[in-house]
């Protein structure tokens, strides 16, 4: 029996009121993956007054979500969507580009899909209009 790994690797950097969030999603995400990640994000946001978040989501190893994890992702977007300035989704699957377009509906900032990590980072750093 093959065991597949899954999860979310989280990186947070603070620069004043700005937060740079990196997420690396692997495998098929579960509710437990979100339960592990959310306290870290909540703690970072509570420690900053009026946070403004730029995020890089690496979905190159993402296979999808369990239904409850998809619900967790939607709730995260609804709760914190107004705090995001830019979200770059770096991926390699057609459905991820559609996900980026849908995700754009739930945030006040911009959400864009990239197949090139350098272009994603340049856009996040305001070096590229995409």
PyMOL commands that place a pseudoatom at each C-alpha (Angstrom):
pseudoatom trace, name=CA, resn=UNK, resi=1, chain=A, elem=C, hetatm=0, pos=[0.000, 0.000, 0.000]
pseudoatom trace, name=CA, resn=UNK, resi=2, chain=A, elem=C, hetatm=0, pos=[1.384, 3.362, -1.034]
pseudoatom trace, name=CA, resn=UNK, resi=3, chain=A, elem=C, hetatm=0, pos=[1.232, 6.202, 1.465]
pseudoatom trace, name=CA, resn=UNK, resi=4, chain=A, elem=C, hetatm=0, pos=[1.087, 9.673, -0.090]
pseudoatom trace, name=CA, resn=UNK, resi=5, chain=A, elem=C, hetatm=0, pos=[2.321, 12.687, 1.792]
pseudoatom trace, name=CA, resn=UNK, resi=6, chain=A, elem=C, hetatm=0, pos=[0.188, 15.799, 2.084]
pseudoatom trace, name=CA, resn=UNK, resi=7, chain=A, elem=C, hetatm=0, pos=[0.227, 19.065, 3.942]
pseudoatom trace, name=CA, resn=UNK, resi=8, chain=A, elem=C, hetatm=0, pos=[0.899, 22.765, 4.034]
pseudoatom trace, name=CA, resn=UNK, resi=9, chain=A, elem=C, hetatm=0, pos=[4.338, 24.220, 4.686]
pseudoatom trace, name=CA, resn=UNK, resi=10, chain=A, elem=C, hetatm=0, pos=[3.994, 27.775, 5.978]
pseudoatom trace, name=CA, resn=UNK, resi=11, chain=A, elem=C, hetatm=0, pos=[6.438, 30.661, 5.972]
pseudoatom trace, name=CA, resn=UNK, resi=12, chain=A, elem=C, hetatm=0, pos=[5.705, 34.085, 7.497]
pseudoatom trace, name=CA, resn=UNK, resi=13, chain=A, elem=C, hetatm=0, pos=[7.876, 37.188, 7.326]
pseudoatom trace, name=CA, resn=UNK, resi=14, chain=A, elem=C, hetatm=0, pos=[6.851, 40.457, 8.949]
pseudoatom trace, name=CA, resn=UNK, resi=15, chain=A, elem=C, hetatm=0, pos=[7.951, 43.894, 7.761]
pseudoatom trace, name=CA, resn=UNK, resi=16, chain=A, elem=C, hetatm=0, pos=[6.087, 46.431, 9.889]
pseudoatom trace, name=CA, resn=UNK, resi=17, chain=A, elem=C, hetatm=0, pos=[2.390, 45.987, 9.072]
pseudoatom trace, name=CA, resn=UNK, resi=18, chain=A, elem=C, hetatm=0, pos=[3.212, 43.936, 5.993]
pseudoatom trace, name=CA, resn=UNK, resi=19, chain=A, elem=C, hetatm=0, pos=[3.274, 40.160, 6.047]
pseudoatom trace, name=CA, resn=UNK, resi=20, chain=A, elem=C, hetatm=0, pos=[4.798, 37.970, 3.338]
pseudoatom trace, name=CA, resn=UNK, resi=21, chain=A, elem=C, hetatm=0, pos=[3.149, 34.554, 3.512]
pseudoatom trace, name=CA, resn=UNK, resi=22, chain=A, elem=C, hetatm=0, pos=[4.431, 31.514, 1.650]
pseudoatom trace, name=CA, resn=UNK, resi=23, chain=A, elem=C, hetatm=0, pos=[2.455, 28.295, 1.426]
pseudoatom trace, name=CA, resn=UNK, resi=24, chain=A, elem=C, hetatm=0, pos=[3.673, 25.091, -0.169]
pseudoatom trace, name=CA, resn=UNK, resi=25, chain=A, elem=C, hetatm=0, pos=[0.774, 22.689, -0.657]
pseudoatom trace, name=CA, resn=UNK, resi=26, chain=A, elem=C, hetatm=0, pos=[1.484, 19.025, -1.302]
pseudoatom trace, name=CA, resn=UNK, resi=27, chain=A, elem=C, hetatm=0, pos=[-0.738, 16.053, -2.002]
pseudoatom trace, name=CA, resn=UNK, resi=28, chain=A, elem=C, hetatm=0, pos=[-4.443, 16.094, -1.250]
pseudoatom trace, name=CA, resn=UNK, resi=29, chain=A, elem=C, hetatm=0, pos=[-5.101, 18.594, 1.557]
pseudoatom trace, name=CA, resn=UNK, resi=30, chain=A, elem=C, hetatm=0, pos=[-7.152, 17.570, 4.579]
pseudoatom trace, name=CA, resn=UNK, resi=31, chain=A, elem=C, hetatm=0, pos=[-9.086, 19.369, 7.299]
pseudoatom trace, name=CA, resn=UNK, resi=32, chain=A, elem=C, hetatm=0, pos=[-6.234, 18.510, 9.690]
pseudoatom trace, name=CA, resn=UNK, resi=33, chain=A, elem=C, hetatm=0, pos=[-3.752, 20.292, 7.397]
pseudoatom trace, name=CA, resn=UNK, resi=34, chain=A, elem=C, hetatm=0, pos=[-5.772, 23.503, 7.793]
pseudoatom trace, name=CA, resn=UNK, resi=35, chain=A, elem=C, hetatm=0, pos=[-6.200, 22.946, 11.557]
pseudoatom trace, name=CA, resn=UNK, resi=36, chain=A, elem=C, hetatm=0, pos=[-2.401, 22.825, 11.812]
pseudoatom trace, name=CA, resn=UNK, resi=37, chain=A, elem=C, hetatm=0, pos=[-1.772, 25.922, 9.664]
pseudoatom trace, name=CA, resn=UNK, resi=38, chain=A, elem=C, hetatm=0, pos=[-4.547, 28.267, 10.846]
pseudoatom trace, name=CA, resn=UNK, resi=39, chain=A, elem=C, hetatm=0, pos=[-3.224, 28.943, 14.372]
pseudoatom trace, name=CA, resn=UNK, resi=40, chain=A, elem=C, hetatm=0, pos=[0.118, 30.102, 12.914]
pseudoatom trace, name=CA, resn=UNK, resi=41, chain=A, elem=C, hetatm=0, pos=[-1.620, 32.468, 10.525]
pseudoatom trace, name=CA, resn=UNK, resi=42, chain=A, elem=C, hetatm=0, pos=[-4.062, 33.725, 13.177]
pseudoatom trace, name=CA, resn=UNK, resi=43, chain=A, elem=C, hetatm=0, pos=[-1.202, 34.417, 15.596]
pseudoatom trace, name=CA, resn=UNK, resi=44, chain=A, elem=C, hetatm=0, pos=[0.742, 36.384, 12.985]
pseudoatom trace, name=CA, resn=UNK, resi=45, chain=A, elem=C, hetatm=0, pos=[-2.308, 38.454, 12.040]
pseudoatom trace, name=CA, resn=UNK, resi=46, chain=A, elem=C, hetatm=0, pos=[-3.253, 39.244, 15.652]
pseudoatom trace, name=CA, resn=UNK, resi=47, chain=A, elem=C, hetatm=0, pos=[0.203, 40.622, 16.354]
pseudoatom trace, name=CA, resn=UNK, resi=48, chain=A, elem=C, hetatm=0, pos=[-0.033, 43.232, 13.578]
pseudoatom trace, name=CA, resn=UNK, resi=49, chain=A, elem=C, hetatm=0, pos=[-2.402, 46.186, 13.480]
pseudoatom trace, name=CA, resn=UNK, resi=50, chain=A, elem=C, hetatm=0, pos=[-4.100, 46.466, 10.069]
pseudoatom trace, name=CA, resn=UNK, resi=51, chain=A, elem=C, hetatm=0, pos=[-1.986, 43.758, 8.406]
pseudoatom trace, name=CA, resn=UNK, resi=52, chain=A, elem=C, hetatm=0, pos=[-1.476, 43.785, 4.666]
pseudoatom trace, name=CA, resn=UNK, resi=53, chain=A, elem=C, hetatm=0, pos=[-0.578, 40.389, 3.248]
pseudoatom trace, name=CA, resn=UNK, resi=54, chain=A, elem=C, hetatm=0, pos=[1.216, 39.385, 0.088]
pseudoatom trace, name=CA, resn=UNK, resi=55, chain=A, elem=C, hetatm=0, pos=[1.136, 35.623, -0.446]
pseudoatom trace, name=CA, resn=UNK, resi=56, chain=A, elem=C, hetatm=0, pos=[2.898, 33.121, -2.648]
pseudoatom trace, name=CA, resn=UNK, resi=57, chain=A, elem=C, hetatm=0, pos=[1.110, 29.787, -2.873]
pseudoatom trace, name=CA, resn=UNK, resi=58, chain=A, elem=C, hetatm=0, pos=[3.157, 27.008, -4.443]
pseudoatom trace, name=CA, resn=UNK, resi=59, chain=A, elem=C, hetatm=0, pos=[0.706, 24.445, -5.768]
pseudoatom trace, name=CA, resn=UNK, resi=60, chain=A, elem=C, hetatm=0, pos=[3.085, 22.560, -8.041]
pseudoatom trace, name=CA, resn=UNK, resi=61, chain=A, elem=C, hetatm=0, pos=[2.728, 19.424, -5.871]
pseudoatom trace, name=CA, resn=UNK, resi=62, chain=A, elem=C, hetatm=0, pos=[-0.930, 19.975, -4.936]
pseudoatom trace, name=CA, resn=UNK, resi=63, chain=A, elem=C, hetatm=0, pos=[-3.351, 17.250, -6.021]
pseudoatom trace, name=CA, resn=UNK, resi=64, chain=A, elem=C, hetatm=0, pos=[-6.534, 18.753, -4.559]
pseudoatom trace, name=CA, resn=UNK, resi=65, chain=A, elem=C, hetatm=0, pos=[-8.580, 18.937, -1.364]
pseudoatom trace, name=CA, resn=UNK, resi=66, chain=A, elem=C, hetatm=0, pos=[-10.846, 16.751, 0.637]
pseudoatom trace, name=CA, resn=UNK, resi=67, chain=A, elem=C, hetatm=0, pos=[-14.320, 18.383, 0.760]
pseudoatom trace, name=CA, resn=UNK, resi=68, chain=A, elem=C, hetatm=0, pos=[-13.914, 19.598, 4.353]
pseudoatom trace, name=CA, resn=UNK, resi=69, chain=A, elem=C, hetatm=0, pos=[-10.495, 21.090, 3.527]
pseudoatom trace, name=CA, resn=UNK, resi=70, chain=A, elem=C, hetatm=0, pos=[-12.033, 22.952, 0.565]
pseudoatom trace, name=CA, resn=UNK, resi=71, chain=A, elem=C, hetatm=0, pos=[-14.599, 24.360, 3.011]
pseudoatom trace, name=CA, resn=UNK, resi=72, chain=A, elem=C, hetatm=0, pos=[-11.758, 25.387, 5.365]
pseudoatom trace, name=CA, resn=UNK, resi=73, chain=A, elem=C, hetatm=0, pos=[-10.058, 27.184, 2.482]
pseudoatom trace, name=CA, resn=UNK, resi=74, chain=A, elem=C, hetatm=0, pos=[-13.249, 29.061, 1.593]
pseudoatom trace, name=CA, resn=UNK, resi=75, chain=A, elem=C, hetatm=0, pos=[-13.775, 30.100, 5.241]
pseudoatom trace, name=CA, resn=UNK, resi=76, chain=A, elem=C, hetatm=0, pos=[-10.181, 31.337, 5.420]
pseudoatom trace, name=CA, resn=UNK, resi=77, chain=A, elem=C, hetatm=0, pos=[-10.759, 33.499, 2.350]
pseudoatom trace, name=CA, resn=UNK, resi=78, chain=A, elem=C, hetatm=0, pos=[-14.005, 34.904, 3.692]
pseudoatom trace, name=CA, resn=UNK, resi=79, chain=A, elem=C, hetatm=0, pos=[-12.534, 35.684, 7.123]
pseudoatom trace, name=CA, resn=UNK, resi=80, chain=A, elem=C, hetatm=0, pos=[-9.218, 37.207, 6.033]
pseudoatom trace, name=CA, resn=UNK, resi=81, chain=A, elem=C, hetatm=0, pos=[-9.766, 38.113, 2.377]
pseudoatom trace, name=CA, resn=UNK, resi=82, chain=A, elem=C, hetatm=0, pos=[-9.776, 41.846, 3.087]
pseudoatom trace, name=CA, resn=UNK, resi=83, chain=A, elem=C, hetatm=0, pos=[-6.242, 41.646, 4.497]
pseudoatom trace, name=CA, resn=UNK, resi=84, chain=A, elem=C, hetatm=0, pos=[-4.652, 40.328, 1.296]
pseudoatom trace, name=CA, resn=UNK, resi=85, chain=A, elem=C, hetatm=0, pos=[-3.034, 42.774, -1.102]
pseudoatom trace, name=CA, resn=UNK, resi=86, chain=A, elem=C, hetatm=0, pos=[-1.732, 40.224, -3.605]
pseudoatom trace, name=CA, resn=UNK, resi=87, chain=A, elem=C, hetatm=0, pos=[-1.870, 36.450, -3.901]
pseudoatom trace, name=CA, resn=UNK, resi=88, chain=A, elem=C, hetatm=0, pos=[0.330, 34.748, -6.479]
pseudoatom trace, name=CA, resn=UNK, resi=89, chain=A, elem=C, hetatm=0, pos=[-0.599, 31.139, -7.166]
pseudoatom trace, name=CA, resn=UNK, resi=90, chain=A, elem=C, hetatm=0, pos=[2.333, 29.284, -8.687]
pseudoatom trace, name=CA, resn=UNK, resi=91, chain=A, elem=C, hetatm=0, pos=[1.180, 26.069, -10.283]
pseudoatom trace, name=CA, resn=UNK, resi=92, chain=A, elem=C, hetatm=0, pos=[1.316, 23.670, -13.190]
pseudoatom trace, name=CA, resn=UNK, resi=93, chain=A, elem=C, hetatm=0, pos=[-2.257, 22.464, -13.629]
pseudoatom trace, name=CA, resn=UNK, resi=94, chain=A, elem=C, hetatm=0, pos=[-5.094, 24.046, -15.617]
pseudoatom trace, name=CA, resn=UNK, resi=95, chain=A, elem=C, hetatm=0, pos=[-7.572, 23.790, -12.724]
pseudoatom trace, name=CA, resn=UNK, resi=96, chain=A, elem=C, hetatm=0, pos=[-5.246, 25.912, -10.563]
pseudoatom trace, name=CA, resn=UNK, resi=97, chain=A, elem=C, hetatm=0, pos=[-5.673, 28.863, -12.912]
pseudoatom trace, name=CA, resn=UNK, resi=98, chain=A, elem=C, hetatm=0, pos=[-9.459, 28.498, -12.559]
pseudoatom trace, name=CA, resn=UNK, resi=99, chain=A, elem=C, hetatm=0, pos=[-9.007, 28.306, -8.776]
pseudoatom trace, name=CA, resn=UNK, resi=100, chain=A, elem=C, hetatm=0, pos=[-7.071, 31.605, -8.897]
pseudoatom trace, name=CA, resn=UNK, resi=101, chain=A, elem=C, hetatm=0, pos=[-9.910, 33.281, -10.786]
pseudoatom trace, name=CA, resn=UNK, resi=102, chain=A, elem=C, hetatm=0, pos=[-12.495, 32.021, -8.283]
pseudoatom trace, name=CA, resn=UNK, resi=103, chain=A, elem=C, hetatm=0, pos=[-10.253, 32.991, -5.359]
pseudoatom trace, name=CA, resn=UNK, resi=104, chain=A, elem=C, hetatm=0, pos=[-10.149, 36.531, -6.709]
pseudoatom trace, name=CA, resn=UNK, resi=105, chain=A, elem=C, hetatm=0, pos=[-13.886, 36.828, -5.911]
pseudoatom trace, name=CA, resn=UNK, resi=106, chain=A, elem=C, hetatm=0, pos=[-13.238, 36.287, -2.179]
pseudoatom trace, name=CA, resn=UNK, resi=107, chain=A, elem=C, hetatm=0, pos=[-10.408, 38.743, -1.557]
pseudoatom trace, name=CA, resn=UNK, resi=108, chain=A, elem=C, hetatm=0, pos=[-10.164, 42.489, -1.778]
pseudoatom trace, name=CA, resn=UNK, resi=109, chain=A, elem=C, hetatm=0, pos=[-6.684, 42.189, -3.282]
pseudoatom trace, name=CA, resn=UNK, resi=110, chain=A, elem=C, hetatm=0, pos=[-5.512, 40.729, -6.559]
pseudoatom trace, name=CA, resn=UNK, resi=111, chain=A, elem=C, hetatm=0, pos=[-5.101, 37.019, -7.247]
pseudoatom trace, name=CA, resn=UNK, resi=112, chain=A, elem=C, hetatm=0, pos=[-3.061, 35.853, -10.230]
pseudoatom trace, name=CA, resn=UNK, resi=113, chain=A, elem=C, hetatm=0, pos=[-1.858, 32.491, -11.518]
pseudoatom trace, name=CA, resn=UNK, resi=114, chain=A, elem=C, hetatm=0, pos=[1.714, 31.915, -12.695]
pseudoatom trace, name=CA, resn=UNK, resi=115, chain=A, elem=C, hetatm=0, pos=[3.524, 28.963, -14.209]
pseudoatom trace, name=CA, resn=UNK, resi=116, chain=A, elem=C, hetatm=0, pos=[6.882, 30.678, -13.553]
pseudoatom trace, name=CA, resn=UNK, resi=117, chain=A, elem=C, hetatm=0, pos=[7.979, 31.317, -9.964]
pseudoatom trace, name=CA, resn=UNK, resi=118, chain=A, elem=C, hetatm=0, pos=[10.242, 34.215, -10.940]
pseudoatom trace, name=CA, resn=UNK, resi=119, chain=A, elem=C, hetatm=0, pos=[7.346, 36.044, -12.596]
pseudoatom trace, name=CA, resn=UNK, resi=120, chain=A, elem=C, hetatm=0, pos=[5.160, 35.372, -9.536]
pseudoatom trace, name=CA, resn=UNK, resi=121, chain=A, elem=C, hetatm=0, pos=[7.766, 36.862, -7.195]
pseudoatom trace, name=CA, resn=UNK, resi=122, chain=A, elem=C, hetatm=0, pos=[8.363, 39.839, -9.493]
pseudoatom trace, name=CA, resn=UNK, resi=123, chain=A, elem=C, hetatm=0, pos=[4.632, 40.565, -9.534]
pseudoatom trace, name=CA, resn=UNK, resi=124, chain=A, elem=C, hetatm=0, pos=[4.416, 40.312, -5.745]
pseudoatom trace, name=CA, resn=UNK, resi=125, chain=A, elem=C, hetatm=0, pos=[7.333, 42.745, -5.471]
pseudoatom trace, name=CA, resn=UNK, resi=126, chain=A, elem=C, hetatm=0, pos=[5.561, 45.216, -7.795]
pseudoatom trace, name=CA, resn=UNK, resi=127, chain=A, elem=C, hetatm=0, pos=[8.187, 44.688, -10.515]
pseudoatom trace, name=CA, resn=UNK, resi=128, chain=A, elem=C, hetatm=0, pos=[5.677, 43.269, -12.994]
pseudoatom trace, name=CA, resn=UNK, resi=129, chain=A, elem=C, hetatm=0, pos=[2.108, 44.134, -13.942]
pseudoatom trace, name=CA, resn=UNK, resi=130, chain=A, elem=C, hetatm=0, pos=[1.447, 40.543, -15.098]
for i in range(1, 130): cmd.bond("trace and resi %d" % i, "trace and resi %d" % (i + 1))
show_as sticks, trace
zoom trace
